[in-house]
Amino acid sequence: MTATPTITDSRLRRPTLCAAVFCLVSFTGFWIAQRAAQVSMVDLMVYRAEGWTVRNALDLYDMRATVHNLPNTYPPFAALLFTPLTFLGTGLMRTLATAFNLALMVALVHLALRLIGRPRVVPRAAAVLSLAAVGVWCEPVWTTLRYGQINLLVTVLVLWDLTRRSGHRGHHWAGVGTGIAAGIKITPALFAVFLALAGLVEGVRRLRSDGPFWNEHLRRAAVATGAFAGTVVLAALALPHDSHRYWTEILFATDRPGDVEGAGNQNLRGVLARLLHTPDPGLWWLAAAALFACAGLAVAVAAQLAEGRLPGNRAWAAVACGVTALMVSPVSWSHHWVWAVPMVLLLGAEALRRRTARWRCLTAVTALLFCSFMMWYVPHDLPERVELHQNPGQMLLTAVYPVIGAVFLAIAARLTVRALRTRPPHTPGGGAPRPARPSYARG
């Protein structure tokens, strides 16, 4: 009676232990490589300067930090969160930031796999540690840790919300993470819009079948909106002058984070700036962003509501929304694309499900492109703004992530349309189909 559990536990522990060792070796090598490269963690230094500015009651948006004379571009709520950094020495701060980001990398993989519904054979801990050990070397993650950025934190907050299961302990808090993420960095607010749209469509569909309009999607969107509003109010009470200036001026200064045409700006605006050889694509970008936002949100909402028809529909919806936010944002540096990790994992899960060479090839090519550092092969970061004079080959290299994002959304749209054309599952006994309740992650 006791032998079988012992054998089972041993079989579970062995791959997990091997994965833990592999992850430790990979993270140690990563840490050594970053130190050998003498990474500056310049954005982390800006964050500490923001916290120092708050502590000394100075103007947050007149501040300039580091030898690069970098400004603050985040909402004032973020500066409040950065104030503890001012109590740390530079060396300790960099060490803790690196360790924290590596832990967030493990959390990101765990939440992404939970959203996808994998793995189904190997122990989850073994899969998480192994994939985190590999994924840490992709360009968006490497550059995030190189600059000491907060992209992993923001993405983990959103994924935490999306993986809360309805009816389980703590699910009533789902939405808070997204609201806080939006309070730190505005872009995640698109997830609240996405959930609200999904809730409206679901509500109308329920009304047609004499059901209640209110639903889980709307509830999560409301919680996210409330949490975001809370960050705004808190910052306004603590920093009234800075808050007023941010929401009336700084938010609309889209060139404040840096040169739009820079090779690292991996979005529609950056592509158009390099394609048109102008630092201000103007109406071309606004039109493209509006069209892409509508198309991307439509795909995300449709996938979200394709419960029971599209395998992994919640994951397709989440990554589609994340990609849309990156594509339409005025500035999306390459390190913002940490959504590459759940994207590759989702494609890999689909390849395992379909078992076709085409899907395996698609997954491998996508992973290799995110590990290629391709946009940095061309001249960049020079005073002459050389990105405004790129040739077609250089333009293609510096458009690698937007191309991947567009292809991913096209694939997601195709799969979702096919899924919605299939007949929904029927209730036992041949009755009418019953609308699926949002299940979110199944764990």
C-alpha positions in Angstrom: 0.0 0.0 0.0 2.9 2.4 0.7 5.2 1.3 -2.1 3.3 2.8 -5.0 3.1 6.4 -3.6 6.9 6.2 -2.9 7.6 5.2 -6.4 5.3 7.9 -7.8 6.8 10.6 -5.7 10.3 9.5 -6.7 9.4 9.7 -10.4 8.0 13.2 -9.9 10.9 14.4 -7.9 13.6 13.2 -10.3 12.7 15.4 -13.3 11.9 18.3 -11.0 15.3 18.1 -9.4 17.1 17.9 -12.7 15.1 20.9 -14.0 16.0 22.8 -10.8 19.7 22.1 -11.4 19.4 23.1 -15.0 17.6 26.3 -14.1 20.1 27.2 -11.5 23.0 26.6 -13.9 21.3 28.7 -16.6 20.4 31.6 -14.3 24.0 31.6 -12.9 25.4 31.6 -16.4 23.0 34.4 -17.2 24.0 36.4 -14.2 27.7 36.0 -15.0 27.2 36.9 -18.7 25.3 40.1 -17.7 28.1 41.1 -15.3 30.7 40.3 -17.9 28.8 42.5 -20.4 28.9 45.3 -17.7 25.2 46.0 -18.0 24.4 49.4 -16.8 20.8 48.7 -15.6 20.2 52.3 -16.6 16.4 52.2 -16.3 16.7 51.0 -12.7 18.9 54.0 -12.0 16.1 56.2 -13.4 13.5 54.5 -11.2 15.7 55.2 -8.1 16.0 58.8 -9.3 12.2 59.0 -9.5 11.9 57.8 -6.0 14.6 60.2 -4.8 12.7 63.1 -6.5 9.5 62.1 -4.7 11.2 61.9 -1.3 12.7 65.4 -1.8 9.4 66.9 -3.1 10.9 68.0 -6.4 9.2 68.2 -9.8 9.0 64.6 -11.0 8.8 65.4 -14.7 11.6 68.0 -14.8 13.9 65.4 -13.4 16.7 64.0 -15.6 18.7 61.0 -14.5 22.0 59.2 -15.4 24.7 60.4 -17.9 22.1 59.9 -20.6 19.9 62.7 -19.3 16.8 60.4 -19.2 13.4 61.8 -18.2 10.6 60.1 -16.3 7.8 58.8 -18.6 5.7 56.7 -16.1 2.6 57.8 -14.1 3.3 59.3 -10.7 2.0 56.1 -9.0 5.1 54.3 -10.3 7.4 56.8 -8.7 5.7 56.2 -5.3 6.5 52.5 -5.7 10.1 53.3 -6.5 10.8 55.2 -3.3 12.2 52.2 -1.4 15.0 51.9 -3.9 16.4 55.1 -2.5 17.3 53.3 0.7 19.6 50.8 -1.1 23.1 51.1 -2.3 23.7 50.8 -6.0 25.4 47.3 -5.9 22.7 45.8 -3.6 19.9 47.4 -5.6 21.2 45.8 -8.9 21.7 42.4 -7.2 18.2 42.4 -5.8 16.6 43.7 -9.0 18.3 40.9 -11.0 17.2 38.2 -8.5 13.7 39.6 -8.4 13.5 39.6 -12.2 14.7 36.0 -12.4 12.1 35.0 -9.9 9.5 36.8 -12.0 10.7 34.9 -15.1 9.8 31.6 -13.3 6.4 33.1 -12.3 5.8 34.2 -15.9 6.4 30.7 -17.3 4.3 29.2 -14.6 1.3 31.5 -15.2 1.6 31.1 -19.0 1.5 27.3 -18.8 -1.4 27.5 -16.4 -3.3 29.7 -18.8 -2.5 27.3 -21.7 -3.4 24.2 -19.7 0.0 22.5 -19.9 1.9 20.4 -19.2 -0.1 17.2 -19.1 2.6 14.5 -18.8 5.7 15.9 -17.0 5.5 17.6 -13.6 4.5 21.2 -13.8 7.5 22.3 -11.7 9.9 20.5 -14.0 8.4 22.1 -17.1 8.3 25.6 -15.5 12.0 25.5 -14.4 13.2 24.0 -17.7 11.4 26.5 -19.8 12.4 29.5 -17.6 16.0 28.3 -17.9 15.8 28.5 -21.7 13.5 31.5 -22.0 15.7 33.8 -20.0 18.1 34.0 -22.9 15.6 35.5 -25.4 16.3 39.1 -26.4 13.3 40.8 -24.7 14.1 39.1 -21.3 17.9 39.6 -21.7 17.3 43.3 -22.4 14.8 43.7 -19.6 17.4 42.5 -17.1 20.1 44.5 -18.8 18.2 47.7 -18.3 16.7 46.7 -14.9 13.2 47.1 -16.4 9.8 46.2 -14.9 8.3 44.5 -17.9 8.2 41.1 -16.3 6.5 42.5 -13.2 3.8 44.2 -15.3 3.2 41.1 -17.4 3.0 38.8 -14.4 0.4 41.1 -12.8 -1.8 40.8 -15.8 -1.4 37.0 -16.2 -2.1 36.5 -12.5 -5.5 38.1 -13.1 -6.2 36.1 -16.2 -5.4 32.8 -14.5 -7.7 33.2 -11.5 -10.4 30.6 -11.7 -14.0 31.6 -11.2 -15.5 30.2 -8.0 -12.2 29.5 -6.4 -10.6 31.3 -3.5 -9.3 34.7 -4.3 -11.0 35.0 -7.7 -12.9 38.1 -6.6 -9.6 39.9 -6.6 -9.0 39.1 -10.3 -8.6 42.5 -12.1 -6.6 44.1 -9.3 -3.3 43.1 -10.9 -4.3 44.5 -14.3 -5.4 47.8 -12.7 -2.1 48.1 -10.8 -0.1 47.2 -13.9 -2.0 50.0 -15.8 -1.2 52.4 -12.9 2.5 51.6 -13.3 2.6 51.6 -17.1 -0.5 52.7 -19.0 -0.4 50.1 -21.8 -1.9 47.2 -19.8 -5.1 49.2 -19.5 -6.0 47.7 -22.9 -6.7 44.4 -21.0 -9.5 46.1 -19.1 -10.9 47.4 -22.4 -10.7 43.8 -23.8 -12.5 42.3 -20.8 -15.2 45.0 -21.0 -15.8 44.3 -24.7 -15.9 40.6 -24.1 -18.4 41.2 -21.2 -20.6 43.4 -23.3 -20.8 40.8 -26.1 -21.4 38.0 -23.6 -24.1 40.1 -21.8 -26.0 40.7 -25.0 -25.7 37.0 -25.9 -27.2 36.1 -22.5 -30.0 38.6 -22.8 -31.1 36.9 -26.0 -31.4 33.7 -24.1 -33.2 35.3 -21.1 -30.1 35.2 -18.9 -28.5 37.9 -16.7 -26.5 40.6 -18.5 -23.9 40.9 -15.7 -21.1 38.3 -16.2 -17.5 37.4 -15.1 -15.8 39.4 -17.9 -17.6 42.6 -16.9 -16.9 42.0 -13.2 -13.1 41.6 -13.9 -13.1 44.7 -16.1 -14.8 46.7 -13.4 -12.3 45.5 -10.7 -9.4 46.4 -13.0 -10.9 49.8 -13.7 -11.5 50.4 -10.0 -7.9 49.3 -9.1 -6.5 51.6 -11.8 -8.6 54.5 -10.5 -7.3 53.8 -7.0 -3.7 54.2 -8.2 -4.6 57.5 -9.9 -6.4 58.8 -6.7 -3.5 57.7 -4.4 -0.9 59.4 -6.6 -3.1 62.6 -6.9 -3.3 62.8 -3.1 0.4 62.2 -2.6 1.7 64.1 -5.6 -1.1 66.6 -6.8 1.2 68.8 -9.0 3.0 65.9 -10.7 -0.3 64.0 -11.2 -2.0 67.0 -12.9 1.0 67.5 -15.1 1.2 63.9 -16.1 -2.5 63.5 -17.1 -2.7 66.8 -18.9 0.8 67.0 -20.5 3.3 64.2 -20.2 0.9 61.4 -21.2 0.5 63.0 -24.7 4.2 63.7 -25.2 4.7 60.5 -27.2 8.3 61.4 -28.3 9.4 61.9 -24.6 10.7 58.2 -24.2 13.2 58.6 -27.1 13.5 58.7 -30.9 10.5 57.1 -32.5 12.5 55.7 -35.4 15.0 54.0 -33.1 15.8 50.4 -34.0 14.5 49.2 -30.6 11.1 50.7 -31.1 9.3 47.5 -32.2 5.8 48.6 -33.1 3.7 50.2 -35.9 4.9 53.7 -35.3 8.6 52.7 -35.3 8.1 50.7 -38.5 6.3 53.6 -40.3 8.9 56.1 -39.1 11.7 54.0 -40.6 9.7 53.2 -43.7 8.7 56.8 -44.4 12.1 58.2 -43.3 10.4 60.6 -40.9 10.4 60.9 -37.1 6.7 61.8 -37.1 4.5 59.3 -39.1 1.5 61.4 -38.1 -1.8 60.4 -39.5 -0.4 57.3 -41.1 0.4 55.9 -37.7 -2.9 57.0 -36.1 -4.8 55.3 -38.9 -2.8 52.2 -38.8 -2.9 52.0 -35.0 -6.7 52.5 -35.0 -7.3 49.7 -37.6 -4.9 47.4 -35.8 -6.4 48.0 -32.4 -9.9 47.2 -33.7 -8.7 44.1 -35.5 -6.6 42.9 -32.5 -9.3 43.5 -30.0 -11.9 41.8 -32.2 -9.6 38.7 -32.4 -9.0 38.7 -28.6 -12.7 39.1 -27.7 -13.8 36.4 -30.2 -11.2 34.0 -28.9 -12.2 34.8 -25.3 -15.8 33.8 -26.1 -14.9 30.7 -28.0 -15.1 28.6 -24.9 -15.4 24.9 -25.7 -14.6 25.4 -29.4 -11.1 26.7 -29.5 -8.5 24.8 -27.4 -6.6 27.2 -25.2 -9.0 30.0 -26.2 -8.1 32.1 -23.1 -4.4 31.9 -23.9 -5.0 33.0 -27.5 -7.1 35.9 -26.3 -4.6 37.0 -23.7 -1.6 36.9 -26.1 -3.6 38.6 -28.9 -4.5 41.4 -26.5 -0.9 41.7 -25.3 0.5 41.8 -28.9 -2.2 44.4 -29.9 -1.1 46.7 -27.0 2.5 46.5 -28.0 1.8 47.2 -31.7 -0.4 50.3 -31.1 1.5 51.8 -28.3 3.5 55.0 -29.3 6.7 53.4 -28.1 7.3 49.7 -27.6 11.0 49.0 -27.0 12.2 45.5 -27.7 12.3 44.7 -24.0 8.6 45.3 -23.7 8.0 42.2 -25.8 8.3 39.8 -22.9 4.9 38.5 -24.2 7.2 36.5 -26.5 7.5 33.9 -23.7 3.7 33.1 -23.5 3.4 33.4 -27.3 6.1 30.8 -28.0 4.7 28.5 -25.2 1.2 28.8 -26.8 2.5 28.0 -30.2 4.5 25.1 -28.8 1.4 23.7 -27.1 -0.6 23.9 -30.3 2.3 22.1 -32.1 2.1 19.3 -29.5 -1.7 19.1 -29.9 -1.6 19.0 -33.8 1.7 17.0 -34.2 2.4 18.5 -37.6 5.7 19.7 -39.0 4.3 23.0 -40.0 3.4 24.0 -36.4 6.7 22.7 -35.1 8.5 24.8 -37.6 6.4 27.8 -36.8 7.2 27.5 -33.1 10.9 27.0 -33.7 11.2 29.9 -36.1 9.3 32.2 -33.7 11.5 31.2 -30.8 14.7 31.7 -32.8 13.6 35.1 -34.0 13.0 36.3 -30.5 16.5 35.0 -29.6 18.2 36.5 -32.6 18.8 40.1 -31.4 18.1 40.9 -35.1 17.1 44.6 -34.8 20.6 45.3 -33.3 22.5 44.1 -36.4 21.9 47.5 -38.1 23.5 50.8 -37.2 21.6 52.4 -34.3 21.9 54.8 -31.4 24.1 57.3 -33.2 23.8 61.1 -33.0 23.0 61.2 -36.8 19.7 59.3 -36.3 20.8 56.7 -38.9 17.5 54.8 -38.6 15.9 57.5 -40.7 18.0 56.4 -43.7 17.7 52.6 -43.6 17.6 50.5 -46.8 14.9 47.8 -47.3 17.0 45.1 -45.8 17.7 47.1 -42.6 14.0 48.0 -42.4 13.1 44.3 -42.4 15.6 43.5 -39.7 14.2 46.3 -37.4 10.6 45.2 -38.1 11.1 41.7 -36.8 8.8 41.8 -33.7 6.0 43.7 -35.5 6.1 41.2 -38.3 5.9 38.3 -35.7 3.0 40.1 -34.0 1.0 40.6 -37.2 1.5 37.0 -38.2 0.5 35.8 -34.8 -2.7 37.8 -34.9 -3.5 36.5 -38.4 -3.1 32.9 -37.1 -5.2 33.6 -34.1 -7.9 35.2 -36.2 -7.9 32.2 -38.6 -8.2 29.6 -35.7 -10.9 31.6 -34.0 -13.0 32.1 -37.1 -12.8 28.3 -37.8 -13.7 27.5 -34.2 -16.7 29.8 -34.1 -18.0 28.2 -37.3 -18.2 24.8 -35.5 -21.3 23.8 -33.6 -21.1 24.5 -29.9 -21.2 21.6 -27.5 -24.7 20.4 -26.6 -26.0 19.5 -23.2 -26.5 15.8 -22.4 -29.8 14.5 -23.8 -29.7 16.5 -27.0 -31.0 19.8 -25.5 -30.1 23.2 -26.7 -26.5 24.4 -26.3 -25.8 26.1 -23.0 -23.6 29.1 -23.0 -20.2 28.2 -21.5 -19.4 30.0 -18.2 -16.0 31.7 -18.1 -13.6 29.2 -16.6 -10.4 31.2 -17.1 -7.4 29.0 -16.2 -8.1 25.4 -15.3 -4.8 24.9 -13.3 
